[in-house]
């Protein structure tokens, strides 16, 4: 999907099954420049720490980024929807029927202008929200620098164990930052966390 978007460079933060992942992705090396970053704390720290693990490499070139999880299966139209959004800083979402969003899923509360009010765990949020986090985001250079700075403060004050959704929610709400979400549609999207999640795909 990234190759189809003509993206040339990918930083892959790996940990669990890292050998198998590197071996599998080698077949794409002629089409895309792959840089592997090993996160030795993958089993104890959250996805926010995996994200900041790429900071050192990213700072060498400082380009707008597309940040996505490696354990998601999705309609390529969703990626295009986020990539082509007119806003520079976008937290990607998919529209789902409320009962189909897992309790552990993250939902985005947004305004009519697609600015984000907050990001919340469905089970902790009383409002009925239909926009689930898609784990595909894009950020401008300026915002990415700000987020990395904020993450370092967050890790000291709160925790390194949280997923990026908690950190970005705090970034939006405590710092009064404006981030957008894409125009959500009912795109196919699936998060594979367990063997059962994988079996559900087939």
N, C-alpha and C positions, 0 to 999 in steps of 0.2 A: 504493500500500500504506500509506503514512504517513497519507494523507487518510482512508483507511478506519479507521485507528486513532484518528481525531479529533485528530491532532497538529496544532497550530496554527502552530508556528514551525519553520523549517528554516534552518540555516546551511550553505550549500553552499560548500565550499572548492574552488576551481577553478584550473586551470592549462592543461593540454593541452586543445586544442579548446575553450577557454573561451567564445569567441564563439558557437559552434554550440550549446554546452550552455545558455547563458543564453537564447538565442533559442528553443530547444526548450522549456525549462521555463516560459517566460512564460505558456503556456496554463494553468498551474496557479495563477497568481497570485491568482485570485478565490477559490480554495479554501484557500490556505495562504499564510502570510507568509514570503516568501523573502528571505534576506539573502545576497548573494554576497560571498565573501572571496577575493581573488586571491592565490595563492601564486606569486610570481615565481621562486621557486627549485624549482619542481615537477620540473624535469628533473635536478637535481643532489642534492636532499635526499629523504629517504624519507617514507613516509606519516605517521610520527610528527611530522614538522615540519608537515605539512598539518594535522594534528589541533591542534597547539598554535597554529596560525595563527588559530584561532577563539576563542582564550582571551579576547582583549580584548572581543569582542562578547558572549561568554557571561557574563563577569563583570558586565555591566550588569544582568542579570536573575537569574543564578544559579539555574538549575533543574536537576532530574534530567535526564540526557541519554540519548538513544539514538544511538549512533555507528555509522554503517555506510558501507561503500564504495559508490561510485556505479557500479562496473563489475561488479556481481553480478546474476545472475538467479536467482530462488528461489521456492519455494512459499510463499505468504503465511502458511501454517500455521506455518512456521519462525519468522517474525517474531512471530507471536502467542505461540508457545511461549516465546520469550525475553522478550518484553514482559510476559507474565503470570506469569513465574517469581516465586515468593515471595521470593527473595533480591534485594537491592537492586543488587548489583554482580555482573554476569553477563557472562562471555566466551562468546559464542554459538558452538556447534559443531553439525556434522551428523555423523551416523554413516555411515561408508562402508566398503566392503570394502577391506582394507589395500592390495591391488594396484591399486585404482582411485584411490588418493591419489597425486598427482604427487610426484615426488622433491622438487620445490621447495615442496611444500605444507607448511603448519604443522599439527602435531598437538598435542593437549592430553592430558597425563598427569594423571589425576585420582584422587581417593580415592573410596571407596564413598559418601561423603557429598556428592559433587560439588564438593568444594573442589579447587582446581588446585594440583598439585605443580609443574608446569613447562609451558612452551610451547616446542616445538622444531621445527626443520626435520626433516622425515621422513628426509632423506638423512644427517643427522648423528646420528640417534637410533637406538640398537640395538633398543629395545623395540618390539614390534608393537602399535601404537596404532591404534584405529579411529575416533577422534574428530578430525575435521578442523575447523580454524578456519573459521567461517562469515562473518567480517568484519561481524557484527552484534553489538554489545555495548551494555549499559546500565550507567550509573553514577549513584550518589547524588551530591549536591552535595559532601559531605565528601570522598568518594573522588576525585572529579574535581579538586578543589583540590589534594589530595595528589599526584595523578598529574602535574598541570601543574608543580608544584614539583620533583618527581622528574625530569621530562623535562629541565628546565633544567640540573640537575646532570649528567644523563646526556649531554646535548649537549656540555657542557664537557669532561667526562672521557673520553667514548667517541666518539660521532659523531652528526652530524645526518643522516647518510645512511641510517640503519637504518629499517626498517619498524617500525610500532608493536608488532608481536609481540615483537621483541627487547627493546624498552624495558619492556613489561609483564612479560615473563618476569623481567627483572632486578629490577623493582619487587617482584614476588612473592617471588623467591628471596633477594635480598640484604637486603630490608627486612622479611622475614617477614610479608608482608601476606596476608590471606585474601580471595581472590576465588573466585567460584563459576562453574560452567558449567551450562548448562541440561541437562535430561534429553534427551540426544541421541537422535534417531530418524533413519530413513533418508529424510529429506526431500530433495526435488529441490533442488539447489543447484549453480550453475555460475559460475565466475570467468572473465570475458572479458578476457584480457590481449593476445591476438593475433587476427589475422584468422581463423586456423584455429579458435581457441576459439569465435569467432562462428559460423563455418560449422558447427561441431559442434552448435550449437543448432538449426539448421534441417535 
